[in-house]
């Protein structure tokens, strides 16, 4: 009896933000493991230990729920890979990729769920995903444009914008394969992605 009373005292009611984060974490895991159409809201509620009504209070539809998962992962990636103003791109490329790969490893479920969004049949969800990719592309182009070395290249070569978009797709494919159990170490993946980026944006000799 005393033990149960102790457990009751230590059990804390989650705040609105904490509950929302808990639900999104459960959703990220389920959406990373199964296609969008195979995930049921009832599963999320059961795993999180909440009523279906409470889940719908936070997210009125499955579309809203998955969109929130995608947006959360996008915001995380943008924060972790934000450029440091005034520091040359070459100087922060390795540290930026390290931060990105740290995110990929630490939030593997969320990363996979994020990139499953494009395969979702729901057009509204795909729109959220594509908007998130556009934000990543814009962040990267802004960093290159402000760089003393690559800013000129960006101005003189319109193909660089397309190259950056292709590099983001390449990096995503590499990271997803890495999460499936590639023999490459994080350092090897980092070097692969860094060489690929420098190869497509370097000024021609």
Secondary structure, 3 states (H helix, E strand, C coil): CHHHHHHHHHCCCCCHHHHHHHHHHHHHHHHHHCCHHHCCHHHHHHHHCCCHHHHHHHCCCHHHHHHHHHHHHHHHHHHHCCCCCCCCHHHHHHHHHHHHHHHHHHCHHHHHHHHHHHHCCCHHHHHHHHHHHHHHHHHHHHHHHCCCCHHHHHHHCCHHHHHHHHHHHHHHHHHHHHHCCCCCCHHHHHHHHHHHHHHHHCCCC
